[in-house]
Amino acid sequence: MYKKIKQALPVFLIALSVIITIMILFPALKSDENETTIKGVKAVFGGEILSFGDILNSDIKFNILSFLAYFLPLVFSLYLFIAFNTNNKNILKRLLPSILLLASFILSLIVFSSLGSYTNVTITTFFGTFESTYEDFALGFGGLIALIASILGVTLSLIETLLILLKK
């Protein structure tokens, strides 16, 4: 039974990582009234939200933590899959990708649980420039699915790491 679980876990971890990465295309943040939504692409890479000439401009800046939260689990799950398919018996060469994947899912969990506070916006008016965050926004559909996938990813990658340590 352990052998089947060990073989299936990397596939499930890749699937969860792909789900997290795809969720960048869906609304990551939404206002309480569901009037305003910010897609994951805009929350990560930034861009203009609102512009009224020189009177009012609102821009989101690139966010490295959000970028890592969306893409790092995919990179490390592929690394884990490659490490397991090389049939390497060295425990350190199998443990390192598993620990890195666990850390990336933990980072994703932390970032997605408070994505609004990590998303910075610069508002420029003729009165001056102001910095703010979207911490009062709730998670949108994409952010919520990414958060759930991160929770599952932490759980499964922890099981993966424990199985390697226990040599099951």
N, C-alpha and C positions, 0 to 999 in steps of 0.2 A: 504494500500500500504506500509506503514512504517513497518508493521508487516512482510510482505514478504521480504522486504529489510533486516530487522533485522535478519531474519532466514537464509537468503542466504549469508550474509556478512562473517560469520565465515567459511563457506565452501569455499568461494572464497579466503579468507585469507590463509587457510590451503593449497589450491591448489597453490597459489603464493609462499608460503614458500617451498613447495615440489619442485617446479620448480627451485627455487634458490638453494636448496640443491643438486638437480640432476645435476645442471650446473657445479658442482665441477669436474665432469667426462670429461668435454669438455675443449677445449683450452680457457684459461682465458686471456692470453696475446699473442700477435704476433708481430713480427718485421714489419717494414714498407714494406719490400719486401716479406712478408709472408713466409720467409725462415725458421724462427725459431718460434715455438709455445711452450708455457708452459701451461700445463693443470692445472686446478684448484687444483687438488690433490697435485701437485708439488709446486704450489705457496703457498699453505696453510701448508702442512706438511714438505716441504723441500725435499732435496735430491741432489744427484750428477747430475750436468748438463753435465760436460765435464771433462775428465781425460786423461792425457798423462803421466802416471807414476808420477815421482817426478818433472817433468818439469812444468806441468800446471794442476791445479785442480780448478774446479768451483762448488761451492755448494750453494744451497738456504737453508736458515734457516727456522725453524718453525715460522709461523707468527700468533700470537694470534688474532690480529684484523681481518685478513682474515678468520680465523676459526670462530670467532663470527659472521662475516658477512654472512657466508654460513649456519650456523647452528642455531643461536639464533632466527631468525624469525620462524623456525619450532617449536622450543621448546615453544615459547610464543604463537604461534597460537594454538597449542594443549592445552596449559593452558587456553587460552581464550575459546576454544570449550568446555572444561570440565567445566569451570566456568559458562558458559551459559546453559549447559545441567543439572546442579544441581538445576536449577529453583530457584535460590537464589534471593530474592527481595532486599537484601542489596546493595545499590548503590556502596559502596566502594569495595565490593567483586567482583563487575562486572566491575568497573572502573579501578582497578589496573591492571588486565591482559590486558585490552585494551591500557592503557598508556604504559605498558612495551612492548607490541607488536609494537606500534607506534615508540617507541624509538629504538627497534631492526631494524625496517625497515629503519629508518633514519640513523642508523649506517651503515647498508648495503649499502644504497645509497651513503654515503660519501666514504666508502671504495672502492666500485666498480667504482665510478667515477674517482678515482685516484689509481687504484689497482697496477699499476707499481711502484709507489713511495713507496708503503707499502711492496713491495717484495724485500727483501735484498739478495744480493749475495756476497759471499766471494770468492775471486780469490786468489789462492796461487800459486806463481811461485818461482823459485829459487832466484828471486830478493827480495821476501818478500810477505806479505799478504796485500790485498787491499779489501776494502768494497765498494760496489756500489749498485745501485737500477736499476730497469727496467722502470724508468719513461719515457724513450723515446719509449717504446713499446706501441702499441695500444691495445685496448680490443679485444680479440678474440671472437669467436662465443658464447662460454659459458659465458664469462664476460659480453658481451653485453646483452644477454637474462636475465642474473641475474640483471643487472642494470635496464632494463625495468621492470622486475618483482618487483624490489625494489621501483621504482617510483609508480607503481600501488598499491603496498602494503602500501606505505605512504599515498596515497590518500584514499584508502578504510579503513585503520585503523583509519585515522583522521575522516572520516565519521562515523565509528563505535563509536569512542569516543564521538563525538558530539551528536549522537543519544542517548547515555547513559546519557550524561549530560542534554540533553533536555527532557529526559524521554519519548521519543516517542516510 
